[in-house]
């Protein structure tokens, strides 16, 4: 199973992001926008994990103690890729978010899960296959995050689906 932990976005936030995607479409002529249902903020990507590890992953999730998070989404950025860039919505620095991600990473590593060594860069992926152009400034969006989920990433009818397996309300 391909798994990751994510902060889930509420419908109001997803609606605002979907409107932003429409507004910036002219800047992304060769794009594939992230589907509404898949909008999220990744905390830790696990990759392929055996199903028998789900109990440990659930226990790790329920060990986390954090209040609801208030985040500000405030900038458009690109991850440069050969086959087209990835457009993402950046998040203003947030100590509570960084502490949560560090705690989760620590708990996963101490339970022998292998994580990517890249620095944590919280964001919402908006589109793939973007041909880099100058991006517009956007109005900041403040959002309340009220749940963390262990997500299963899988294909269904040639469509990428993220399904929450276990959810922790904040």
GILINLIN-V253395 format. One record per pair of residues at least 24 apart in sequence whose ideal C-beta (glycine too) atoms are under 6 Angstrom apart, sorted by the first residue. I is the first residue (numbers start at 1). J is the second residue. D is the distance in whole Angstrom. If there is no record, write none. Layout:
I&J&D ; I&J&D
//
This chain:
1&49&6 ; 1&51&6 ; 1&152&6 ; 2&48&6 ; 2&153&4 ; 3&46&4 ; 3&49&5 ; 3&152&6 ; 4&42&5 ; 4&45&4 ; 4&46&6 ; 4&151&5 ; 5&43&4 ; 5&44&5 ; 5&150&6 ; 6&40&4 ; 6&42&5 ; 6&149&6 ; 6&151&5 ; 7&41&4 ; 7&145&5 ; 7&148&6 ; 8&40&6 ; 8&147&5 ; 8&149&5 ; 9&39&5 ; 13&143&5 ; 14&39&5 ; 16&141&5 ; 21&126&6 ; 27&133&5 ; 27&135&6 ; 28&127&5 ; 28&130&5 ; 30&129&6 ; 30&131&5 ; 31&127&4 ; 31&129&6 ; 31&130&5 ; 32&128&5 ; 32&129&5 ; 33&127&5 ; 34&125&5 ; 34&126&6 ; 38&162&5 ; 39&124&6 ; 41&122&6 ; 41&124&6 ; 43&101&5 ; 43&104&6 ; 44&104&5 ; 44&105&6 ; 56&111&6 ; 57&150&5 ; 58&166&5 ; 60&107&5 ; 61&150&6 ; 61&166&6 ; 61&168&5 ; 66&100&5 ; 66&170&6 ; 68&144&6 ; 68&146&5 ; 68&170&4 ; 69&96&6 ; 69&97&6 ; 69&145&4 ; 70&144&6 ; 71&143&5 ; 72&140&5 ; 72&142&5 ; 73&141&4 ; 74&140&4 ; 76&135&4 ; 76&138&6 ; 78&132&6 ; 84&129&4 ; 84&130&6 ; 85&130&4 ; 85&132&5 ; 86&128&5 ; 87&126&5 ; 87&127&4 ; 87&130&5 ; 88&123&4 ; 88&125&5 ; 88&126&6 ; 89&124&4 ; 89&126&6 ; 90&123&5 ; 91&122&4 ; 97&122&6 ; 146&170&5
//
